[in-house]
Amino acid sequence: MSKKNKIYWLEGVTEKGVKDLLNNENSKYRWLRPQRNRRILVILMALGLVLTSMGSYGPTLKTNLNLSTDVSLIVFTVTAIFVIFAMVLGYSFLRIAVRSIADAPDELLDERQIAVRNTSFRYAYRGFETIALVVILLMIIGREVKMFQPEGNDGSYLMISMLFLGSSLPSMVMAWRERDI
């Protein structure tokens, strides 16, 4: 009797998906594996996180760029959709590039992979603490940002950016640090 494809709900992965990424050398994703390309992907993800968080300052940017109301709405909407779509795509490529090791449960990894993953998590969440502290300080001393505001600086995009950062930072750290994955 065949074993079912176990779903790991907490990690957001399936057993088959993780084993495929760990064991199969799929040629269409080979370009993601070199460290140089993974580092470029990490830099693009960081840039996307900054652009996503800048959406919170849309009205201020509109005023500073002297855009009319209709043009600014179209530019803002298209840019927001493009940036968030690029972030989701970048996160998907990042997971493939690190073979989903950062998201895999212990029982699907060997000892070395577990050690690498745990080290990446430690560095990632130390970095996340620092970044969150800086963002909080900027929110205190910078322009006023309130959550879910129809007009004015809306902090929702800042929150979306921090959620993306929290979920992707372990994979970003692993992609940056590891020579061979």
Backbone torsions as a table, in degrees:
resi	resn	phi	psi	omega
1	MET	NA	131.5	-175.2
2	SER	-77.2	145.8	178.9
3	LYS	-78.1	135.9	179.9
4	LYS	-73.1	158.9	177.9
5	ASN	-77.8	101.2	-175.8
6	LYS	-69.9	136.9	178.4
7	ILE	-103.9	126.5	176.1
8	TYR	-100.0	96.3	-172.6
9	TRP	-65.3	-40.7	-177.1
10	LEU	-64.9	-38.5	-179.1
11	GLU	-86.6	-19.5	179.9
12	GLY	76.9	31.8	-179.4
13	VAL	-134.1	165.6	172.0
14	THR	-114.3	156.5	-179.2
15	GLU	-60.6	-44.8	-179.2
16	LYS	-63.9	-42.3	-179.4
17	GLY	-62.7	-42.8	179.8
18	VAL	-68.1	-44.1	-179.6
19	LYS	-64.0	-36.9	176.8
20	ASP	-62.6	-45.4	-179.6
21	LEU	-67.8	-35.6	-178.2
22	LEU	-75.3	-36.7	-170.3
23	ASN	-102.3	-34.5	-175.2
24	ASN	-90.4	134.4	175.7
25	GLU	-97.8	82.4	-177.7
26	ASN	-72.8	122.0	-173.2
27	SER	-67.9	-25.1	-178.4
28	LYS	-75.1	-14.9	176.2
29	TYR	-109.9	10.7	-179.2
30	ARG	-60.7	-31.9	-178.8
31	TRP	-66.4	-18.8	178.6
32	LEU	-82.0	-16.9	-170.8
33	ARG	-76.7	-35.4	-178.8
34	PRO	-62.0	146.1	-176.5
35	GLN	-60.5	-37.6	179.5
36	ARG	-59.6	-46.0	-179.8
37	ASN	-68.6	-35.9	176.7
38	ARG	-65.7	-38.2	178.7
39	ARG	-67.9	-37.4	175.4
40	ILE	-62.3	-41.7	178.2
41	LEU	-63.3	-39.3	177.7
42	VAL	-64.3	-42.5	178.5
43	ILE	-63.6	-42.3	177.7
44	LEU	-64.7	-38.3	176.8
45	MET	-64.0	-42.9	178.8
46	ALA	-62.7	-41.5	176.8
47	LEU	-63.2	-41.6	177.2
48	GLY	-63.5	-37.2	177.2
49	LEU	-64.6	-41.5	178.3
50	VAL	-65.4	-44.7	179.0
51	LEU	-62.9	-39.1	178.1
52	THR	-63.0	-45.3	-179.3
53	SER	-67.1	-27.1	178.7
54	MET	-67.5	-18.3	176.3
55	GLY	-60.4	-24.1	178.2
56	SER	-67.0	-21.1	-179.1
57	TYR	-107.1	29.6	-179.3
58	GLY	-55.0	-51.5	179.7
59	PRO	-61.4	-37.7	178.1
60	THR	-66.7	-41.9	178.0
61	LEU	-64.7	-39.5	179.0
62	LYS	-60.6	-42.8	178.9
63	THR	-65.9	-43.5	-178.0
64	ASN	-69.5	-29.1	179.9
65	LEU	-92.3	-0.3	178.9
66	ASN	54.2	48.4	178.6
67	LEU	-93.5	143.9	176.0
68	SER	-73.0	167.1	-175.1
69	THR	-62.5	-47.5	-178.1
70	ASP	-66.3	-45.5	-179.5
71	VAL	-64.6	-41.6	-177.6
72	SER	-66.3	-37.1	178.4
73	LEU	-64.1	-44.2	179.2
74	ILE	-66.0	-47.2	-179.8
75	VAL	-61.8	-45.7	-178.5
76	PHE	-63.7	-44.9	-178.8
77	THR	-64.8	-48.1	-179.6
78	VAL	-63.5	-43.4	179.8
79	THR	-64.3	-43.9	-179.8
80	ALA	-62.7	-44.9	179.1
81	ILE	-63.3	-45.3	179.9
82	PHE	-62.6	-45.3	-177.2
83	VAL	-66.7	-43.6	-179.4
84	ILE	-68.4	-39.3	175.0
85	PHE	-62.3	-41.9	178.5
86	ALA	-64.8	-35.6	177.9
87	MET	-65.5	-43.8	178.4
88	VAL	-64.3	-43.6	177.6
89	LEU	-63.7	-43.9	178.2
90	GLY	-62.4	-40.8	177.8
91	TYR	-64.3	-39.4	177.2
92	SER	-62.9	-44.9	177.1
93	PHE	-64.0	-37.4	179.2
94	LEU	-64.0	-42.2	177.0
95	ARG	-62.6	-39.9	177.9
96	ILE	-67.4	-40.2	-177.5
97	ALA	-63.1	-35.3	179.4
98	VAL	-99.1	15.1	176.6
99	ARG	57.2	27.5	177.1
100	SER	59.2	23.1	179.9
101	ILE	-64.7	-37.5	-178.2
102	ALA	-66.7	-21.5	-177.2
103	ASP	-107.3	-3.1	-174.4
104	ALA	-83.6	146.6	175.5
105	PRO	-74.8	161.2	-177.1
106	ASP	-56.3	-38.3	-173.9
107	GLU	-69.0	-13.0	178.3
108	LEU	-100.7	-2.1	-176.7
109	LEU	-115.9	155.6	173.3
110	ASP	-88.0	179.1	-173.7
111	GLU	-62.5	-41.1	-179.3
112	ARG	-64.6	-45.1	-179.3
113	GLN	-64.1	-37.3	177.7
114	ILE	-64.6	-42.9	179.4
115	ALA	-64.4	-42.8	178.5
116	VAL	-63.6	-44.6	179.8
117	ARG	-62.6	-45.3	-178.7
118	ASN	-65.4	-38.6	176.5
119	THR	-64.7	-42.2	178.4
120	SER	-63.1	-40.3	177.3
121	PHE	-63.2	-42.3	-179.5
122	ARG	-61.2	-49.0	178.8
123	TYR	-65.2	-39.4	-178.0
124	ALA	-63.6	-44.9	-176.5
125	TYR	-80.1	-22.7	168.6
126	ARG	-67.5	-42.1	176.6
127	GLY	-65.2	-39.5	179.3
128	PHE	-62.9	-40.3	177.2
129	GLU	-58.8	-45.2	-178.7
130	THR	-65.0	-45.8	-179.8
131	ILE	-64.0	-41.9	179.0
132	ALA	-63.2	-39.2	177.8
133	LEU	-63.9	-43.1	178.7
134	VAL	-63.8	-42.8	179.1
135	VAL	-63.3	-42.2	178.4
136	ILE	-63.1	-43.3	177.8
137	LEU	-63.5	-40.8	177.5
138	LEU	-64.6	-35.7	178.3
139	MET	-68.6	-31.2	179.7
140	ILE	-74.2	-46.0	-174.9
141	ILE	-95.2	-14.0	-177.8
142	GLY	-89.8	-163.2	177.8
143	ARG	-61.9	148.5	-177.9
144	GLU	-67.3	130.8	177.5
145	VAL	-127.6	126.9	176.6
146	LYS	-122.0	153.9	-177.5
147	MET	-80.6	139.6	171.8
148	PHE	55.5	50.8	179.6
149	GLN	-98.8	129.0	177.4
150	PRO	-69.3	-29.0	177.9
151	GLU	-133.1	150.1	-178.0
152	GLY	92.9	-174.8	-177.8
153	ASN	-75.2	116.1	-176.3
154	ASP	-101.1	122.2	-177.1
155	GLY	-78.6	3.9	-177.8
156	SER	-61.6	-40.3	-178.9
157	TYR	-68.5	-32.0	175.3
158	LEU	-65.2	-40.3	177.8
159	MET	-67.4	-41.6	177.8
160	ILE	-60.8	-42.4	178.5
161	SER	-62.1	-42.7	179.5
162	MET	-67.5	-34.6	176.1
163	LEU	-66.4	-43.8	174.8
164	PHE	-59.2	-43.5	-179.1
165	LEU	-62.4	-45.8	-180.0
166	GLY	-60.8	-37.1	-178.7
167	SER	-82.2	-29.8	-175.2
168	SER	-99.2	-14.1	-174.9
169	LEU	-61.6	-40.5	176.3
170	PRO	-60.2	-41.1	177.5
171	SER	-68.4	-35.5	178.5
172	MET	-65.4	-43.3	178.6
173	VAL	-63.4	-44.5	179.7
174	MET	-63.8	-41.9	179.5
175	ALA	-63.8	-35.5	-178.8
176	TRP	-75.4	-42.8	-171.6
177	ARG	-82.1	-40.0	-170.8
178	GLU	-78.0	135.8	177.9
179	ARG	-75.5	-51.9	-179.3
180	ASP	-121.7	127.1	176.2
181	ILE	-124.3	NA	NA
